[in-house]
């Protein structure tokens, strides 16, 4: 599962492949015709392509965070809020699915080393899992963050996103031209062999 900058969660085959992470980032950039002023990620190999695209998009910026300064690296545990959120989500939602798939492996119904099995699993459960993730996203974006003693802005995430000035903040999106996004999409798609293979299986399953 991959989370983008607006609490959008997508179900994919892997969250470690650079091409998949980059394609999700480009999907968001295309939707909003822009990118973040700064992208922060851990030092994992899965984020290197995203970092390169971010710097490319910000190469013409005139602010202190333009060019190579447009991406930052840090350890995942340092972001305690998102780590706490994922822990809560696993305990209350994702844990059930994880246990189900583990039981399928233990009962010899599923072999994770069998490509056909994993593709069948993805074909059967992707839409179900995505619907649940979308529901979680909607609940998160519409809930109210309570006031606390720590330096955390309170309010409803959706309202804070669309009306940042009401919270003494401002929109940190930087405009990106459509040709730049298209160029990066071509480069990423040419490397995304794993996802293309998966698409072949989906076409076959749909036919059957």
N, CA and C atoms as a LAMMPS dump frame, in Angstrom:
ITEM: TIMESTEP
0
ITEM: NUMBER OF ATOMS
624
ITEM: BOX BOUNDS ff ff ff
-5.0000000000000000e+02 5.0000000000000000e+02
-5.0000000000000000e+02 5.0000000000000000e+02
-5.0000000000000000e+02 5.0000000000000000e+02
ITEM: ATOMS id mol type element x y z
1 1 1 N 0.84 -1.185 0
2 1 2 C 0 0 0
3 1 3 C 0.879 1.239 0
4 2 1 N 0.424 2.221 -0.723
5 2 2 C 1.208 3.444 -0.848
6 2 3 C 0.324 4.632 -0.516
7 3 1 N 0.855 5.563 0.244
8 3 2 C 0.108 6.759 0.641
9 3 3 C 0.731 7.975 -0.009
10 4 1 N -0.105 8.829 -0.62
11 4 2 C 0.447 10.034 -1.228
12 4 3 C 0.224 11.22 -0.3
13 5 1 N 0.501 12.413 -0.821
14 5 2 C 0.539 13.6 0.028
15 5 3 C -0.826 14.047 0.534
16 6 1 N -1.913 13.564 -0.041
17 6 2 C -3.228 13.975 0.445
18 6 3 C -3.963 12.789 1.062
19 7 1 N -3.251 11.983 1.802
20 7 2 C -3.861 10.858 2.5
21 7 3 C -4.623 9.946 1.555
22 8 1 N -4.161 9.849 0.328
23 8 2 C -4.771 8.93 -0.621
24 8 3 C -3.997 7.628 -0.575
25 9 1 N -4.707 6.509 -0.469
26 9 2 C -4.056 5.219 -0.306
27 9 3 C -4.389 4.339 -1.497
28 10 1 N -3.381 3.752 -2.104
29 10 2 C -3.603 2.884 -3.249
30 10 3 C -3.015 1.515 -3
31 11 1 N -3.745 0.507 -3.471
32 11 2 C -3.321 -0.881 -3.307
33 11 3 C -2.514 -1.285 -4.528
34 12 1 N -1.253 -1.608 -4.337
35 12 2 C -0.378 -2.038 -5.418
36 12 3 C 0.345 -3.314 -5.039
37 13 1 N 1.009 -3.928 -6.031
38 13 2 C 1.705 -5.188 -5.781
39 13 3 C 2.894 -5.017 -4.849
40 14 1 N 3.502 -3.851 -4.855
41 14 2 C 4.676 -3.616 -4.026
42 14 3 C 4.785 -2.138 -3.711
43 15 1 N 5.332 -1.829 -2.535
44 15 2 C 5.608 -0.436 -2.182
45 15 3 C 7.112 -0.185 -2.178
46 16 1 N 7.873 -1.143 -2.713
47 16 2 C 9.34 -1.042 -2.713
48 16 3 C 9.923 -0.766 -4.094
49 17 1 N 9.143 -0.985 -5.147
50 17 2 C 9.655 -0.766 -6.498
51 17 3 C 9.66 0.726 -6.814
52 18 1 N 10.786 1.28 -7.207
53 18 2 C 10.863 2.715 -7.508
54 18 3 C 9.869 3.155 -8.574
55 19 1 N 9.632 2.287 -9.584
56 19 2 C 8.734 2.653 -10.674
57 19 3 C 7.299 2.814 -10.191
58 20 1 N 6.872 1.965 -9.258
59 20 2 C 5.499 2.045 -8.757
60 20 3 C 5.315 3.309 -7.925
61 21 1 N 6.278 3.584 -7.048
62 21 2 C 6.2 4.789 -6.211
63 21 3 C 6.219 6.037 -7.085
64 22 1 N 7.086 6.043 -8.097
65 22 2 C 7.185 7.2 -8.992
66 22 3 C 5.909 7.377 -9.805
67 23 1 N 5.304 6.276 -10.252
68 23 2 C 4.081 6.383 -11.051
69 23 3 C 2.933 6.962 -10.234
70 24 1 N 2.867 6.617 -8.941
71 24 2 C 1.836 7.187 -8.07
72 24 3 C 2.07 8.677 -7.839
73 25 1 N 3.338 9.036 -7.702
74 25 2 C 3.69 10.444 -7.526
75 25 3 C 3.31 11.248 -8.773
76 26 1 N 3.6 10.684 -9.956
77 26 2 C 3.265 11.369 -11.209
78 26 3 C 1.756 11.448 -11.414
79 27 1 N 1.044 10.432 -10.967
80 27 2 C -0.418 10.451 -11.051
81 27 3 C -0.976 11.621 -10.254
82 28 1 N -0.425 11.842 -9.078
83 28 2 C -0.852 12.961 -8.239
84 28 3 C -0.445 14.294 -8.867
85 29 1 N 0.781 14.364 -9.393
86 29 2 C 1.259 15.598 -10.024
87 29 3 C 0.403 15.964 -11.231
88 30 1 N -0.003 14.948 -11.985
89 30 2 C -0.845 15.19 -13.16
90 30 3 C -2.229 15.657 -12.756
91 31 1 N -2.776 15.087 -11.692
92 31 2 C -4.12 15.442 -11.22
93 31 3 C -4.184 16.891 -10.782
94 32 1 N -3.129 17.354 -10.08
95 32 2 C -3.143 18.712 -9.523
96 32 3 C -2.288 19.696 -10.317
97 33 1 N -1.672 19.221 -11.404
98 33 2 C -0.818 20.078 -12.258
99 33 3 C 0.293 20.74 -11.456
100 34 1 N 0.838 19.985 -10.507
101 34 2 C 1.908 20.54 -9.692
102 34 3 C 2.538 19.5 -8.794
103 35 1 N 3.534 19.935 -8.037
104 35 2 C 4.214 19.044 -7.107
105 35 3 C 4.419 19.768 -5.775
106 36 1 N 4.861 19.037 -4.783
107 36 2 C 5.129 19.632 -3.487
108 36 3 C 6.386 20.496 -3.547
109 37 1 N 6.456 21.472 -2.671
110 37 2 C 7.667 22.288 -2.58
111 37 3 C 8.843 21.43 -2.147
112 38 1 N 8.605 20.519 -1.189
113 38 2 C 9.633 19.613 -0.682
114 38 3 C 9.027 18.23 -0.519
115 39 1 N 9.775 17.212 -0.889
116 39 2 C 9.369 15.828 -0.652
117 39 3 C 10.339 15.216 0.347
118 40 1 N 9.787 14.641 1.41
119 40 2 C 10.617 13.976 2.418
120 40 3 C 10.354 12.48 2.371
121 41 1 N 11.414 11.692 2.382
122 41 2 C 11.274 10.239 2.364
123 41 3 C 12.458 9.626 3.093
124 42 1 N 12.363 8.311 3.335
125 42 2 C 13.511 7.641 3.934
126 42 3 C 14.549 7.349 2.851
127 43 1 N 15.642 6.721 3.221
128 43 2 C 16.754 6.512 2.294
129 43 3 C 16.635 5.21 1.513
130 44 1 N 15.475 4.57 1.537
131 44 2 C 15.292 3.312 0.82
132 44 3 C 15.45 3.476 -0.676
133 45 1 N 15.876 2.387 -1.323
134 45 2 C 16.1 2.418 -2.776
135 45 3 C 14.812 2.682 -3.543
136 46 1 N 13.656 2.383 -2.912
137 46 2 C 12.389 2.58 -3.595
138 46 3 C 12.046 4.034 -3.848
139 47 1 N 12.747 4.963 -3.178
140 47 2 C 12.416 6.39 -3.304
141 47 3 C 13.392 7.176 -4.181
142 48 1 N 14.411 6.488 -4.737
143 48 2 C 15.429 7.238 -5.486
144 48 3 C 14.875 7.848 -6.77
145 49 1 N 13.985 7.134 -7.458
146 49 2 C 13.412 7.661 -8.694
147 49 3 C 12.489 8.838 -8.398
148 50 1 N 11.716 8.732 -7.342
149 50 2 C 10.831 9.829 -6.94
150 50 3 C 11.641 11.088 -6.639
151 51 1 N 12.755 10.919 -5.926
152 51 2 C 13.6 12.068 -5.579
153 51 3 C 14.142 12.753 -6.828
154 52 1 N 14.526 11.954 -7.823
155 52 2 C 15.051 12.523 -9.072
156 52 3 C 13.978 13.314 -9.815
157 53 1 N 12.766 12.759 -9.852
158 53 2 C 11.669 13.448 -10.535
159 53 3 C 11.323 14.752 -9.813
160 54 1 N 11.313 14.713 -8.492
161 54 2 C 11.013 15.908 -7.707
162 54 3 C 12.026 17.018 -8.004
163 55 1 N 13.299 16.685 -8.042
164 55 2 C 14.339 17.68 -8.331
165 55 3 C 14.208 18.213 -9.754
166 56 1 N 13.818 17.339 -10.689
167 56 2 C 13.608 17.768 -12.069
168 56 3 C 12.46 18.762 -12.171
169 57 1 N 11.368 18.469 -11.48
170 57 2 C 10.218 19.373 -11.498
171 57 3 C 10.553 20.728 -10.881
172 58 1 N 11.463 20.742 -9.916
173 58 2 C 11.753 21.97 -9.162
174 58 3 C 13.036 22.665 -9.632
175 59 1 N 13.558 22.23 -10.773
176 59 2 C 14.848 22.756 -11.224
177 59 3 C 14.813 24.247 -11.567
178 60 1 N 13.666 24.765 -11.952
179 60 2 C 13.566 26.17 -12.346
180 60 3 C 13.058 27.074 -11.223
181 61 1 N 12.86 26.501 -10.046
182 61 2 C 12.359 27.299 -8.927
183 61 3 C 13.362 28.348 -8.471
184 62 1 N 12.861 29.396 -7.864
185 62 2 C 13.721 30.494 -7.398
186 62 3 C 13.756 30.585 -5.871
187 63 1 N 13.103 29.664 -5.2
188 63 2 C 13.066 29.673 -3.745
189 63 3 C 14.219 28.842 -3.179
190 64 1 N 14.474 28.891 -1.883
191 64 2 C 15.596 28.146 -1.275
192 64 3 C 15.459 26.629 -1.385
193 65 1 N 14.263 26.148 -1.72
194 65 2 C 14.041 24.704 -1.779
195 65 3 C 13.981 24.179 -3.21
196 66 1 N 14.478 24.953 -4.15
197 66 2 C 14.449 24.548 -5.553
198 66 3 C 15.581 23.571 -5.859
199 67 1 N 15.479 22.912 -7.011
200 67 2 C 16.533 22.004 -7.471
201 67 3 C 16.773 20.847 -6.523
202 68 1 N 18.038 20.601 -6.203
203 68 2 C 18.399 19.471 -5.339
204 68 3 C 17.911 19.629 -3.899
205 69 1 N 17.545 20.839 -3.529
206 69 2 C 17.038 21.06 -2.171
207 69 3 C 15.559 20.7 -2.027
208 70 1 N 14.941 20.23 -3.117
209 70 2 C 13.514 19.946 -3.103
210 70 3 C 13.19 18.57 -2.528
211 71 1 N 14.21 17.802 -2.159
212 71 2 C 13.947 16.522 -1.495
213 71 3 C 14.834 16.379 -0.272
214 72 1 N 14.257 15.752 0.739
215 72 2 C 14.973 15.529 1.992
216 72 3 C 14.844 14.068 2.383
217 73 1 N 15.887 13.592 3.048
218 73 2 C 15.887 12.209 3.508
219 73 3 C 15.877 12.181 5.039
220 74 1 N 15.165 11.226 5.565
221 74 2 C 15.122 11.046 7.015
222 74 3 C 14.615 9.66 7.336
223 75 1 N 14.874 9.198 8.531
224 75 2 C 14.436 7.862 8.921
225 75 3 C 12.931 7.84 9.113
226 76 1 N 12.324 6.707 8.787
227 76 2 C 10.878 6.57 8.911
228 76 3 C 10.394 6.726 10.351
229 77 1 N 11.078 6.128 11.353
230 77 2 C 10.604 6.28 12.735
231 77 3 C 10.575 7.717 13.229
232 78 1 N 11.337 8.603 12.554
233 78 2 C 11.357 10.004 12.964
234 78 3 C 9.991 10.656 12.757
235 79 1 N 9.202 10.126 11.821
236 79 2 C 7.856 10.646 11.595
237 79 3 C 6.888 9.835 12.444
238 80 1 N 6.794 10.177 13.717
239 80 2 C 6.049 9.362 14.669
240 80 3 C 4.552 9.346 14.392
241 81 1 N 4.02 10.42 13.823
242 81 2 C 2.578 10.46 13.602
243 81 3 C 2.142 9.415 12.574
244 82 1 N 2.835 9.368 11.431
245 82 2 C 2.416 8.41 10.399
246 82 3 C 2.723 6.99 10.843
247 83 1 N 3.824 6.789 11.583
248 83 2 C 4.13 5.452 12.094
249 83 3 C 3.057 4.997 13.071
250 84 1 N 2.586 5.901 13.901
251 84 2 C 1.51 5.576 14.838
252 84 3 C 0.221 5.263 14.094
253 85 1 N -0.041 6.01 13.028
254 85 2 C -1.25 5.785 12.241
255 85 3 C -1.228 4.413 11.599
256 86 1 N -0.085 4.044 10.996
257 86 2 C 0.012 2.731 10.353
258 86 3 C -0.134 1.615 11.381
259 87 1 N 0.409 1.804 12.565
260 87 2 C 0.282 0.807 13.623
261 87 3 C -1.182 0.634 14.018
262 88 1 N -1.892 1.755 14.155
263 88 2 C -3.317 1.706 14.496
264 88 3 C -4.104 1.022 13.386
265 89 1 N -3.788 1.363 12.141
266 89 2 C -4.512 0.782 11.004
267 89 3 C -4.3 -0.729 10.929
268 90 1 N -3.076 -1.162 11.202
269 90 2 C -2.822 -2.601 11.157
270 90 3 C -3.593 -3.348 12.239
271 91 1 N -3.639 -2.777 13.441
272 91 2 C -4.336 -3.441 14.549
273 91 3 C -5.838 -3.534 14.3
274 92 1 N -6.419 -2.488 13.725
275 92 2 C -7.877 -2.409 13.65
276 92 3 C -8.454 -2.751 12.275
277 93 1 N -7.619 -2.759 11.215
278 93 2 C -8.181 -3.046 9.888
279 93 3 C -7.334 -4.061 9.116
280 94 1 N -6.098 -3.705 8.838
281 94 2 C -5.278 -4.534 7.954
282 94 3 C -4.93 -5.88 8.558
283 95 1 N -4.871 -5.961 9.891
284 95 2 C -4.498 -7.217 10.544
285 95 3 C -5.383 -8.379 10.155
286 96 1 N -6.677 -8.095 9.957
287 96 2 C -7.617 -9.165 9.589
288 96 3 C -7.254 -9.767 8.239
289 97 1 N -6.923 -8.908 7.273
290 97 2 C -6.557 -9.382 5.943
291 97 3 C -5.22 -10.126 5.978
292 98 1 N -4.28 -9.608 6.745
293 98 2 C -2.976 -10.269 6.854
294 98 3 C -3.142 -11.677 7.418
295 99 1 N -3.97 -11.804 8.462
296 99 2 C -4.214 -13.129 9.058
297 99 3 C -4.912 -14.059 8.067
298 100 1 N -5.834 -13.515 7.279
299 100 2 C -6.534 -14.331 6.29
300 100 3 C -5.561 -14.924 5.275
301 101 1 N -4.677 -14.094 4.744
302 101 2 C -3.733 -14.568 3.742
303 101 3 C -2.705 -15.528 4.355
304 102 1 N -2.322 -15.283 5.606
305 102 2 C -1.432 -16.218 6.294
306 102 3 C -2.087 -17.581 6.457
307 103 1 N -3.378 -17.579 6.802
308 103 2 C -4.11 -18.839 6.943
309 103 3 C -4.179 -19.575 5.609
310 104 1 N -4.342 -18.834 4.529
311 104 2 C -4.39 -19.456 3.203
312 104 3 C -3.061 -20.119 2.865
313 105 1 N -1.967 -19.496 3.286
314 105 2 C -0.639 -20.083 3.056
315 105 3 C -0.466 -21.347 3.897
316 106 1 N -0.855 -21.262 5.165
317 106 2 C -0.7 -22.4 6.072
318 106 3 C -1.565 -23.589 5.651
319 107 1 N -2.701 -23.308 5.025
320 107 2 C -3.599 -24.384 4.57
321 107 3 C -3.259 -24.85 3.159
322 108 1 N -2.128 -24.351 2.614
323 108 2 C -1.656 -24.723 1.27
324 108 3 C -2.628 -24.319 0.163
325 109 1 N -3.454 -23.316 0.451
326 109 2 C -4.342 -22.777 -0.579
327 109 3 C -3.592 -21.774 -1.448
328 110 1 N -2.637 -21.104 -0.814
329 110 2 C -1.883 -20.046 -1.48
330 110 3 C -0.388 -20.281 -1.329
331 111 1 N 0.35 -20.09 -2.424
332 111 2 C 1.812 -20.13 -2.397
333 111 3 C 2.328 -18.787 -2.879
334 112 1 N 2.99 -18.066 -1.994
335 112 2 C 3.465 -16.729 -2.356
336 112 3 C 4.626 -16.791 -3.35
337 113 1 N 5.197 -17.963 -3.56
338 113 2 C 6.282 -18.123 -4.528
339 113 3 C 5.764 -18.498 -5.91
340 114 1 N 4.447 -18.672 -6.015
341 114 2 C 3.822 -19.024 -7.28
342 114 3 C 3.234 -17.765 -7.899
343 115 1 N 3.788 -17.347 -9.034
344 115 2 C 3.342 -16.1 -9.668
345 115 3 C 1.869 -16.153 -10.027
346 116 1 N 1.405 -17.302 -10.503
347 116 2 C -0.002 -17.433 -10.871
348 116 3 C -0.901 -17.239 -9.653
349 117 1 N -0.495 -17.792 -8.512
350 117 2 C -1.264 -17.636 -7.272
351 117 3 C -1.343 -16.169 -6.861
352 118 1 N -0.2 -15.5 -6.872
353 118 2 C -0.182 -14.099 -6.424
354 118 3 C -0.959 -13.196 -7.372
355 119 1 N -0.914 -13.502 -8.673
356 119 2 C -1.683 -12.705 -9.629
357 119 3 C -3.178 -12.947 -9.454
358 120 1 N -3.562 -14.2 -9.183
359 120 2 C -4.974 -14.499 -8.903
360 120 3 C -5.435 -13.766 -7.637
361 121 1 N -4.572 -13.761 -6.636
362 121 2 C -4.886 -13.078 -5.377
363 121 3 C -5.104 -11.594 -5.615
364 122 1 N -4.216 -11.017 -6.398
365 122 2 C -4.319 -9.588 -6.698
366 122 3 C -5.578 -9.298 -7.501
367 123 1 N -5.892 -10.148 -8.45
368 123 2 C -7.073 -9.943 -9.288
369 123 3 C -8.355 -10.021 -8.468
370 124 1 N -8.417 -10.956 -7.53
371 124 2 C -9.636 -11.191 -6.746
372 124 3 C -9.83 -10.166 -5.631
373 125 1 N -8.743 -9.711 -5.033
374 125 2 C -8.867 -8.895 -3.817
375 125 3 C -8.521 -7.422 -4.011
376 126 1 N -7.932 -7.048 -5.135
377 126 2 C -7.49 -5.656 -5.29
378 126 3 C -8.634 -4.665 -5.123
379 127 1 N -9.747 -4.884 -5.818
380 127 2 C -10.849 -3.924 -5.753
381 127 3 C -11.477 -3.883 -4.358
382 128 1 N -11.538 -5.054 -3.69
383 128 2 C -12.103 -5.102 -2.338
384 128 3 C -11.232 -4.31 -1.372
385 129 1 N -9.916 -4.55 -1.452
386 129 2 C -8.995 -3.847 -0.57
387 129 3 C -8.979 -2.351 -0.873
388 130 1 N -9.056 -1.996 -2.18
389 130 2 C -9.042 -0.579 -2.541
390 130 3 C -10.279 0.139 -2.027
391 131 1 N -11.445 -0.534 -2.083
392 131 2 C -12.672 0.066 -1.554
393 131 3 C -12.537 0.343 -0.06
394 132 1 N -11.936 -0.604 0.66
395 132 2 C -11.763 -0.414 2.096
396 132 3 C -10.776 0.713 2.378
397 133 1 N -9.703 0.782 1.581
398 133 2 C -8.726 1.85 1.762
399 133 3 C -9.336 3.213 1.461
400 134 1 N -10.176 3.275 0.434
401 134 2 C -10.86 4.535 0.107
402 134 3 C -11.766 4.978 1.254
403 135 1 N -12.429 4.009 1.885
404 135 2 C -13.289 4.328 3.015
405 135 3 C -12.463 4.872 4.174
406 136 1 N -11.307 4.249 4.432
407 136 2 C -10.42 4.721 5.491
408 136 3 C -9.947 6.144 5.18
409 137 1 N -9.598 6.384 3.914
410 137 2 C -9.142 7.717 3.502
411 137 3 C -10.226 8.767 3.744
412 138 1 N -11.467 8.449 3.352
413 138 2 C -12.569 9.403 3.533
414 138 3 C -12.825 9.675 5.015
415 139 1 N -12.743 8.628 5.819
416 139 2 C -12.949 8.814 7.256
417 139 3 C -11.852 9.678 7.857
418 140 1 N -10.618 9.449 7.422
419 140 2 C -9.499 10.224 7.955
420 140 3 C -9.601 11.693 7.546
421 141 1 N -9.91 11.94 6.276
422 141 2 C -9.948 13.311 5.78
423 141 3 C -11.138 14.109 6.3
424 142 1 N -12.145 13.42 6.845
425 142 2 C -13.334 14.122 7.347
426 142 3 C -13.408 14.151 8.875
427 143 1 N -12.45 13.502 9.552
428 143 2 C -12.489 13.525 11.019
429 143 3 C -11.843 14.817 11.536
430 144 1 N -12.116 15.154 12.767
431 144 2 C -11.578 16.383 13.347
432 144 3 C -10.388 16.075 14.254
433 145 1 N -9.27 16.721 13.966
434 145 2 C -8.086 16.594 14.812
435 145 3 C -8.264 17.518 16.014
436 146 1 N -8.248 16.94 17.191
437 146 2 C -8.504 17.721 18.41
438 146 3 C -7.3 18.596 18.777
439 147 1 N -7.579 19.641 19.503
440 147 2 C -6.516 20.496 20.017
441 147 3 C -5.676 19.711 21.022
442 148 1 N -4.386 19.984 21.035
443 148 2 C -3.511 19.307 21.993
444 148 3 C -2.441 20.282 22.465
445 149 1 N -1.7 19.868 23.46
446 149 2 C -0.643 20.725 23.997
447 149 3 C 0.554 20.801 23.064
448 150 1 N 0.697 19.771 22.225
449 150 2 C 1.818 19.758 21.285
450 150 3 C 1.541 20.718 20.13
451 151 1 N 2.572 20.97 19.351
452 151 2 C 2.468 21.92 18.241
453 151 3 C 1.817 21.249 17.027
454 152 1 N 0.514 20.951 17.141
455 152 2 C -0.24 20.291 16.081
456 152 3 C -1.46 21.138 15.75
457 153 1 N -1.666 21.4 14.47
458 153 2 C -2.827 22.177 14.047
459 153 3 C -4.074 21.314 14.188
460 154 1 N -5.124 21.871 14.764
461 154 2 C -6.377 21.142 14.926
462 154 3 C -7.347 21.529 13.815
463 155 1 N -8.252 20.608 13.513
464 155 2 C -9.245 20.869 12.479
465 155 3 C -9.511 19.641 11.636
466 156 1 N -10.31 19.797 10.595
467 156 2 C -10.657 18.705 9.675
468 156 3 C -9.655 18.711 8.518
469 157 1 N -8.978 17.581 8.238
470 157 2 C -7.954 17.548 7.186
471 157 3 C -8.412 18.097 5.837
472 158 1 N -9.621 17.755 5.406
473 158 2 C -10.105 18.254 4.117
474 158 3 C -10.197 19.777 4.111
475 159 1 N -10.685 20.352 5.199
476 159 2 C -10.809 21.813 5.285
477 159 3 C -9.417 22.448 5.348
478 160 1 N -8.511 21.842 6.094
479 160 2 C -7.15 22.381 6.194
480 160 3 C -6.444 22.331 4.843
481 161 1 N -6.744 21.309 4.041
482 161 2 C -6.095 21.168 2.736
483 161 3 C -6.595 22.217 1.745
484 162 1 N -7.914 22.401 1.686
485 162 2 C -8.475 23.303 0.686
486 162 3 C -8.519 24.764 1.141
487 163 1 N -8.491 25.001 2.451
488 163 2 C -8.531 26.373 2.972
489 163 3 C -7.382 26.607 3.95
490 164 1 N -6.145 26.503 3.49
491 164 2 C -5.003 26.614 4.413
492 164 3 C -4.902 27.974 5.089
493 165 1 N -5.383 29.028 4.429
494 165 2 C -5.268 30.373 5.008
495 165 3 C -6.054 30.514 6.31
496 166 1 N -7.067 29.667 6.487
497 166 2 C -7.848 29.725 7.725
498 166 3 C -7.06 29.194 8.923
499 167 1 N -5.939 28.532 8.641
500 167 2 C -5.123 27.953 9.702
501 167 3 C -3.723 28.572 9.723
502 168 1 N -3.655 29.807 9.202
503 168 2 C -2.399 30.567 9.15
504 168 3 C -1.321 29.783 8.397
505 169 1 N -1.728 29.129 7.314
506 169 2 C -0.804 28.368 6.471
507 169 3 C -0.995 28.829 5.029
508 170 1 N -0.279 28.201 4.108
509 170 2 C -0.425 28.558 2.705
510 170 3 C -0.193 27.321 1.833
511 171 1 N -0.643 27.41 0.604
512 171 2 C -0.531 26.302 -0.334
513 171 3 C 0.925 26.133 -0.758
514 172 1 N 1.489 24.951 -0.507
515 172 2 C 2.897 24.698 -0.83
516 172 3 C 3.087 23.979 -2.164
517 173 1 N 2.033 23.948 -2.974
518 173 2 C 2.164 23.298 -4.272
519 173 3 C 2.876 24.202 -5.272
520 174 1 N 3.769 23.613 -6.056
521 174 2 C 4.475 24.333 -7.105
522 174 3 C 3.993 23.825 -8.465
523 175 1 N 3.665 24.733 -9.354
524 175 2 C 3.13 24.36 -10.66
525 175 3 C 4.175 23.602 -11.489
526 176 1 N 3.701 22.581 -12.203
527 176 2 C 4.55 21.795 -13.103
528 176 3 C 3.843 21.709 -14.448
529 177 1 N 4.548 21.966 -15.526
530 177 2 C 3.932 21.956 -16.85
531 177 3 C 3.581 20.533 -17.281
532 178 1 N 2.567 20.412 -18.102
533 178 2 C 2.122 19.104 -18.602
534 178 3 C 3.224 18.387 -19.39
535 179 1 N 4.01 19.083 -20.255
536 179 2 C 5.08 18.387 -20.987
537 179 3 C 6.128 17.755 -20.059
538 180 1 N 6.445 18.416 -18.946
539 180 2 C 7.424 17.859 -18.009
540 180 3 C 6.891 16.577 -17.363
541 181 1 N 5.602 16.594 -17.009
542 181 2 C 4.993 15.407 -16.401
543 181 3 C 4.942 14.275 -17.412
544 182 1 N 4.571 14.582 -18.647
545 182 2 C 4.489 13.561 -19.698
546 182 3 C 5.852 12.94 -19.965
547 183 1 N 6.886 13.763 -19.97
548 183 2 C 8.245 13.249 -20.192
549 183 3 C 8.641 12.258 -19.103
550 184 1 N 8.34 12.593 -17.855
551 184 2 C 8.675 11.683 -16.761
552 184 3 C 7.823 10.42 -16.81
553 185 1 N 6.561 10.536 -17.234
554 185 2 C 5.697 9.36 -17.366
555 185 3 C 6.251 8.383 -18.379
556 186 1 N 6.775 8.896 -19.472
557 186 2 C 7.372 8.015 -20.497
558 186 3 C 8.577 7.275 -19.936
559 187 1 N 9.41 7.98 -19.194
560 187 2 C 10.6 7.352 -18.623
561 187 3 C 10.238 6.284 -17.595
562 188 1 N 9.249 6.578 -16.755
563 188 2 C 8.851 5.617 -15.722
564 188 3 C 8.17 4.405 -16.337
565 189 1 N 7.278 4.633 -17.306
566 189 2 C 6.551 3.52 -17.928
567 189 3 C 7.472 2.578 -18.677
568 190 1 N 8.568 3.103 -19.224
569 190 2 C 9.5 2.247 -19.947
570 190 3 C 10.248 1.314 -19.013
571 191 1 N 10.3 1.662 -17.709
572 191 2 C 11.004 0.833 -16.739
573 191 3 C 10.054 -0.048 -15.927
574 192 1 N 8.757 0.22 -16.014
575 192 2 C 7.794 -0.464 -15.146
576 192 3 C 7.384 -1.805 -15.733
577 193 1 N 8.316 -2.721 -15.814
578 193 2 C 8.08 -4.018 -16.432
579 193 3 C 7.162 -4.873 -15.572
580 194 1 N 7.354 -4.833 -14.262
581 194 2 C 6.564 -5.658 -13.354
582 194 3 C 5.083 -5.365 -13.445
583 195 1 N 4.716 -4.081 -13.493
584 195 2 C 3.314 -3.724 -13.571
585 195 3 C 2.72 -4.105 -14.917
586 196 1 N 3.518 -4.002 -15.992
587 196 2 C 3.037 -4.397 -17.305
588 196 3 C 2.749 -5.885 -17.361
589 197 1 N 3.618 -6.677 -16.711
590 197 2 C 3.38 -8.106 -16.638
591 197 3 C 2.091 -8.396 -15.905
592 198 1 N 1.849 -7.665 -14.824
593 198 2 C 0.613 -7.831 -14.079
594 198 3 C -0.6 -7.505 -14.927
595 199 1 N -0.496 -6.483 -15.783
596 199 2 C -1.603 -6.111 -16.656
597 199 3 C -1.942 -7.234 -17.625
598 200 1 N -0.927 -7.969 -18.075
599 200 2 C -1.157 -9.104 -18.964
600 200 3 C -1.99 -10.173 -18.261
601 201 1 N -1.675 -10.421 -16.989
602 201 2 C -2.453 -11.396 -16.226
603 201 3 C -3.886 -10.921 -16.035
604 202 1 N -4.076 -9.645 -15.774
605 202 2 C -5.421 -9.107 -15.581
606 202 3 C -6.247 -9.283 -16.844
607 203 1 N -5.651 -9.015 -17.995
608 203 2 C -6.363 -9.195 -19.26
609 203 3 C -6.768 -10.645 -19.456
610 204 1 N -5.89 -11.548 -19.069
611 204 2 C -6.194 -12.973 -19.197
612 204 3 C -7.343 -13.371 -18.276
613 205 1 N -7.283 -12.91 -17.022
614 205 2 C -8.335 -13.254 -16.067
615 205 3 C -9.683 -12.677 -16.508
616 206 1 N -9.665 -11.458 -17.034
617 206 2 C -10.907 -10.855 -17.522
618 206 3 C -11.492 -11.675 -18.672
619 207 1 N -10.606 -12.175 -19.528
620 207 2 C -11.049 -12.986 -20.66
621 207 3 C -11.674 -14.289 -20.185
622 208 1 N -11.017 -14.928 -19.178
623 208 2 C -11.519 -16.192 -18.645
624 208 3 C -12.844 -15.972 -17.903
